[in-house]
Amino acid sequence: MSRLTGALILVGVCAGAAVYGWRVIRTPERREITNPHVKADRRAEQVRRSLLNELQPVRLANCDLQRFGEANDGGYLLCGNLLQGVQSGYSYGISGYDGWGCEISRRLKVPVHQYDCFDLTRPVCEGGRTTFHAECVAGSPSVDKDRRVFDTPEHQFAKNGDGGKYLVMKIDVEGAEWDTFLATPDSVLDQIDQLAVEFHGSGEERFLDAVARLKRLFYVANLHFNNYSCVDNAAPFPSWAYEALLVSKRLGKLDTSGAPVTPSPLNAPNNPKVPDCQSR
């Protein structure tokens, strides 16, 4: 081997080693996401995953789930055996019918206050005591440009003589629930023995804040997705509207057996004519 050939081989080996070493020790650059829309989408997905995790039901040792109201849309699950102390009921967002409120009034022998400021149809409840209020619920009192009145649960309870009483509530108000729950004092929320709520939306930070607030006082005992609003762009949520049963920690007793929580067969599609879209 000539000296020139040996030198060339040595140079080649050194260069190869240098390249190999650079590839081994080089740390790939982490590209920062600068597109604000992409960043917002990724954060919304993180929020949705956290929110769904927070809404997973727990098993209660003393809850006998029963369905109240309509067989499909308008029906909600409650712990039927934990309603003995209820003194009054509140049904927010009734859209002209309220099988839930009527059944609560008839079975528990209590008055139920029905609220809606968009549909002023007054439902008839044979054998029950229901009172319709042409008013909506919100986080703060207001009157909109169409003269619709909005007020807080705290004020509405007080006006009906229910301040300090134990209540059962159903609320389906197309998104107004979030600000309502965030603004309602704990002392008022603590009056509610059971809360059947339809939530709307899943990707905003305030939704996480509202659920965290509620979970200080309530256990999540049931979760059901409304198949009127199935979507494929809000993963891991299969629907942008979903119903939850919240049971006061004053009443509910956690089951510590470790048994898995399974969906209740009492849950039914809101729309029985189209495919369901429950979470997998």
C-alpha positions in Angstrom: 0.0 0.0 0.0 1.5 3.4 -1.0 1.8 6.2 1.5 -0.7 8.2 -0.6 -3.3 5.4 -0.5 -2.9 4.9 3.2 -3.3 8.6 3.8 -6.5 8.7 1.8 -7.9 5.7 3.7 -7.1 7.4 7.0 -8.8 10.6 6.0 -11.9 8.7 4.9 -12.1 6.8 8.1 -11.7 9.9 10.2 -14.3 11.8 8.2 -16.8 8.9 8.5 -16.2 8.7 12.2 -16.8 12.4 12.5 -20.0 12.3 10.6 -21.2 9.2 12.5 -20.4 10.9 15.8 -22.2 14.1 14.8 -25.3 12.0 14.0 -25.1 10.2 17.3 -24.7 13.2 19.6 -26.8 15.7 17.6 -30.1 16.4 19.4 -33.0 16.9 17.0 -34.3 20.4 17.1 -37.7 20.8 18.8 -39.8 22.9 16.5 -42.0 25.3 18.3 -45.6 25.6 17.0 -46.0 29.2 15.9 -49.3 28.9 14.0 -51.9 30.2 16.6 -54.7 28.1 15.1 -52.7 24.9 15.4 -51.7 25.8 19.0 -55.3 26.6 19.9 -56.5 23.3 18.4 -53.9 21.3 20.3 -54.8 23.0 23.5 -58.5 22.4 23.0 -57.8 18.7 22.5 -55.8 18.6 25.7 -58.7 20.3 27.5 -61.2 17.9 26.1 -59.2 14.9 27.2 -58.8 16.3 30.7 -62.5 17.2 30.8 -63.6 13.7 29.8 -61.3 12.3 32.5 -62.9 14.5 35.1 -66.4 13.5 34.1 -65.8 9.8 34.4 -68.5 8.4 36.8 -67.7 6.8 40.2 -69.6 4.0 41.7 -71.8 5.0 44.7 -72.6 2.3 47.2 -76.0 3.8 48.0 -77.4 4.9 44.7 -80.4 3.2 43.1 -80.5 4.7 39.6 -84.0 5.4 38.2 -85.1 7.3 35.2 -87.4 10.3 35.5 -89.2 12.1 32.6 -89.4 11.1 29.0 -88.3 7.7 27.6 -85.8 9.4 25.3 -84.9 13.1 25.0 -86.0 14.9 28.2 -85.4 11.9 30.5 -82.7 11.9 33.1 -81.3 9.5 35.6 -81.3 10.2 39.4 -80.6 8.1 42.5 -84.2 7.4 43.3 -83.6 6.3 46.8 -81.7 9.6 47.7 -84.6 11.9 47.0 -86.4 11.7 50.4 -85.1 15.0 51.7 -86.0 17.0 48.6 -88.2 20.0 49.4 -88.5 21.6 46.0 -87.5 21.0 42.4 -86.1 23.2 39.6 -86.3 22.4 35.9 -84.3 24.9 33.7 -84.7 24.9 30.0 -88.0 23.0 29.3 -88.8 24.1 25.7 -92.6 23.6 26.2 -92.5 20.2 27.8 -91.3 18.9 31.1 -91.9 15.2 31.9 -89.0 15.3 34.3 -90.4 18.1 36.4 -93.9 16.7 36.4 -92.8 13.3 37.5 -90.6 14.8 40.3 -93.6 16.8 41.6 -96.0 13.9 41.5 -93.7 11.2 43.0 -92.1 13.4 45.6 -95.1 15.5 46.4 -93.1 18.7 46.1 -93.5 21.9 44.0 -91.3 22.2 40.9 -90.4 25.5 39.3 -90.0 25.5 35.6 -87.9 28.1 33.8 -87.7 29.1 30.1 -87.5 32.6 28.5 -87.3 31.4 24.9 -90.3 29.0 24.7 -93.1 30.4 26.8 -95.4 27.4 26.4 -96.7 26.4 29.9 -96.7 22.6 30.3 -99.7 20.9 31.9 -98.9 18.5 34.8 -101.9 16.6 36.0 -101.5 15.6 39.6 -98.4 17.7 40.2 -97.6 21.1 41.4 -95.5 22.9 38.8 -95.1 26.7 38.4 -93.8 28.1 35.1 -91.5 31.2 35.1 -90.9 33.1 31.8 -87.3 33.6 32.9 -83.9 32.0 32.2 -81.0 31.1 34.4 -77.5 32.7 34.1 -74.4 33.6 36.0 -75.7 37.2 36.6 -79.0 39.1 36.3 -79.7 40.8 33.0 -82.4 41.7 30.4 -81.5 41.2 26.7 -82.6 43.3 23.7 -85.7 41.2 23.3 -86.7 41.9 27.0 -85.9 38.3 28.0 -85.1 38.2 31.7 -82.1 36.2 33.1 -81.4 35.7 36.8 -79.2 33.6 39.1 -80.2 30.4 40.9 -79.5 32.1 44.2 -82.0 34.9 43.4 -84.6 32.5 41.9 -84.4 30.1 45.0 -84.9 33.1 47.3 -87.8 34.6 45.3 -89.6 31.2 45.5 -89.0 30.9 49.3 -86.5 28.1 48.8 -83.4 29.7 50.3 -81.8 27.1 52.5 -84.0 24.2 51.4 -82.8 20.9 49.8 -83.5 20.8 46.1 -83.3 18.6 43.1 -82.4 20.3 39.8 -82.4 19.6 36.1 -80.7 22.1 33.8 -80.5 22.0 30.0 -79.8 25.6 28.9 -77.7 25.3 25.7 -74.4 26.5 27.2 -75.5 28.9 29.8 -74.8 26.3 32.4 -71.1 27.0 32.5 -71.2 30.6 33.6 -74.1 29.7 35.9 -72.1 27.1 37.8 -68.9 29.2 37.9 -70.8 32.2 39.4 -73.1 30.3 41.9 -71.8 30.4 45.5 -70.9 27.0 47.1 -73.5 27.6 49.8 -76.2 27.7 47.0 -74.8 24.7 45.2 -74.8 22.8 48.5 -78.6 23.1 48.6 -78.8 20.7 45.6 -79.1 17.1 46.5 -78.9 15.9 42.9 -78.2 17.8 39.7 -79.1 16.4 36.3 -77.3 18.6 33.8 -76.8 18.6 30.0 -73.5 20.1 29.3 -72.7 21.8 25.9 -69.2 22.1 24.5 -65.9 20.5 25.6 -62.8 22.5 24.5 -62.7 25.6 26.7 -60.6 26.1 29.8 -63.6 27.4 31.8 -65.4 24.1 31.3 -62.6 22.4 33.3 -62.9 25.1 35.9 -66.6 24.6 36.2 -66.4 20.8 36.5 -63.6 21.1 39.1 -65.8 23.4 41.1 -68.8 21.1 41.0 -66.7 18.1 41.9 -65.8 19.7 45.2 -69.4 19.2 46.2 -70.7 16.4 44.0 -69.9 13.0 42.8 -70.3 12.2 39.1 -72.6 9.2 39.1 -73.6 8.9 35.4 -72.5 10.2 32.0 -74.5 9.9 28.8 -73.9 11.4 25.4 -76.7 13.0 23.4 -76.9 11.4 20.0 -78.7 14.5 18.5 -75.3 16.1 18.5 -72.8 13.4 17.5 -69.6 14.8 16.0 -66.3 13.5 14.7 -64.2 16.6 15.4 -64.2 16.8 19.2 -62.3 13.6 20.2 -62.4 12.0 22.6 -65.9 13.4 23.0 -68.3 11.6 20.6 -70.9 14.4 21.0 -70.9 18.1 21.8 -73.8 17.7 24.2 -73.8 15.2 27.1 -75.8 14.5 30.3 -74.3 14.0 33.7 -75.8 13.1 37.1 -74.1 14.9 40.0 -74.9 13.6 43.5 -74.2 15.7 46.6 -71.3 14.4 48.7 -73.6 15.0 51.7 -75.6 12.0 50.4 -73.6 9.8 48.2 -71.3 7.2 49.6 -68.3 6.0 47.5 -68.1 2.3 46.7 -64.6 1.3 47.7 -64.8 -2.3 46.4 -63.0 -1.5 43.2 -65.8 -2.9 41.1 -65.8 -1.3 37.6 -68.3 1.4 36.7 -70.5 0.3 33.8 -73.0 2.4 31.8 -76.5 2.1 33.2 -79.0 0.3 30.9 -81.5 3.0 31.9 -79.6 5.4 29.6 -81.5 5.7 26.3 -80.7 7.4 23.0 -82.1 10.9 23.0 -83.1 10.3 19.4 -84.1 6.6 18.9 -84.3 7.0 15.1 -80.6 7.6 14.5 -77.4 5.7 15.5 -76.1 6.2 19.0 -72.6 7.6 19.7 -71.5 6.7 23.2 -67.9 7.0 24.3 -65.7 3.9 23.7 
